[in-house]
């Protein structure tokens, strides 16, 4: 389904006026380091850069609206939307900006890979399992800041490193080079290969 959604976009990623970074905010809970992302994006230079913050609920909306008012490069979509529209919007962007304080290997990382988008995320598992650093995206260092309610460590992305990663993928030549790495990773993680390997494992 994700590959079909990418095909419907027709390979026309991004907007003509710049490079768009898609932040999958979900419910904008403690797992999503939204303030760090906004701070890093604000430090990244380039009028051609765009940040699309997409969420399913209007949480932290006062802070987000203030950030968008202060930086015209930021666009907000703070409401749940039909799955088809969500996939179209995501697939039409250029980069998935998806640092996470902790994660269960979230769906946006797989969506981004299917859509051909390089990913910026923490250099921590399991997020780092979906990025070939320097080839299909950029892994940024993190600083531990408390724990999740489950007791696992919570990691804040390093803001200067995150800003540098944004600027790096804001370069069209670097972006296109990494898109080739995303295609390589998608082929490695294809469903047909999974089925084949599983069949070999269980001897069918």
N, C-alpha and C positions, 0 to 999 in steps of 0.2 A: 504493500500500500504506500509506503514512504517513497519507494523508487518511482511508482506511478505518479505520485504527487510532484516529484522533481521533474519528471518528463513533461507533465502538463505545463509547468512553468516555461518549458522550452529551452532550458539552458540559459535564459536571460536573467542572470543573477545581478543583484545590485541596482542602484539607481544611477542615472546618467551623471548626476552632479557630484557623486562621491562614492565612498566606501562605507557601507552600512554594517554596523555591528549589532547583532541580535542578542539581547539579554533575556533568557527565559526565566521570568520572575516567579512563575507559578503562583503560590499564595503569599510570597514575600515574607516568609517566616524567618526564623533565626538562622536557618540553613543557608539563606541567600545573603551574601555580603554586599547588599545594594549600596550602602554608603561608601564602601571602599571602591566599588566599581565607578560610582559617580565621581569620586575624588580623583581616581586614576584617569578617567576619561577627560576630566577638566584639565589635567596636566598635559594630556597628549595634544601636541600642536598639529594644526591642519584644519583649515576651513572646510575641506572636502570630507572630513570624517563625520559620520552620523551614528547616533546611538538610539536604537529602538528598544525601549523597555516594555516588555509584554508581560502582563500578569492576568490572573484569573479573578482577582478581587481588588477593589480600590483600597488597599491597605497602605499605610504610610503615604497616602496621596498628597497630604499637605507638603511634606518634605519633597516629594517627587515633583509636584507642580512648581515649587520654588526653584528646584534645580533646573527644570525645563525652561522656566522664565529667565533664569540667569544665563543659560547656555542654549542658544537657538539651534544647536546641533542635536539636541535631545528631543526625541518624540516619545510620547506615552500612549500606550494602549492598555488601559487598566480595567479590562472587563473580559469575562469569558466569552468566547466566540465559537461558532460552529467549527467542527474539526476540519472541514474542507478549507475554510477561510484561514484558520490557524496555520495549516500546512502551506497554503499559498503564500502567506505573509512571510513565514519562516524561510521557505525555499527561495524567496525573491531577494533575500539579504546576501551579504558577502562573507561574513565571519560570525561564528557563534562565540559570544563572549560569556563563558559559563563557569566562572570560579564558584566553588561551593565549599562551605565550611565543613561539611561532611556529606556523604552521598551514598546512595545504594546503587551506584552506576545508573544514573538517571536517564530517562528516555530522551531528553534533548541531545545528549551526546550521540545517540544512535540516529536520531532524526537528522542532526547536522551532517553526519557522515553519509547518510543516504542522499541528502540534498547537495553534497559536494562542497560543503562549507568547512574551511579550516576552523579549528577550535582553539580557544585560549582558555586554559583552566589551570588548577593547582598541580604542582608536581608532587602529588600524593595519590596513592591508590585509594579507591578504584578509579578515580577520575582520569589518572594518567594512563590507564589501560586502553583508552580510546584515542590516544594522541601519539603519533610518531614525532617526537620533539624535533623541531626544525625542518620537518618534512611534511607533516600534515597539520601542523599547528604549533603552538608555543606553550610550554609548561613553565609556570612561574613559581618561584619559591613562596613558602607560606610561613606564618608565625603562629604558634599555638596560642589560642586565646580561650581558655576554659574548656568545657566539655559540653557535649549534647546531653539531653536528659537521660539517654541510655548509658552515659558514662564514657563513650568513645571521645577521643580528642577532637576539638573544634579548631579549624585552621583558617586564619585570615590571610588572604593573598597579600603579598608585599606590594604596596601601592606604587613605588617607583618602577619596580619590575613589570607590574601590570600596565602602567602607562607606556613603558618602552615596548612591550609586546603589541599594544594597540597601534603605536606609531609604525612598528615594523610591518604589521599586516595592512596598514594604511597605504603602503607602497604597492602599486598595482603589479609591478613585476614580481615582487616577493609573494603577493597574494596568488597570482597565477601559478607560480612555481609550486606553492603548497597545495593548490587545488589538484595538481597531478598526484601529489602524495596522498590526498584524501581518496582519490580513485583507486590507488594501490591498496590502501587500507580496506576500502569497501570490498574489493575483490577478495582479499584475505579473509574477510568476515562474512562472505556471502552465505546465504542459507543453503544453497546446493552443496557447498563445501562442508558445512556443518553436518548435513544429513549424511554425506558420504563418509566423513570421519567417524560419525557416531555408528554407522553401519559396520565400519571396519573394527571399531572398538568392541562391539557386542557380537561380532562374527556372523553377520547376516549377509 
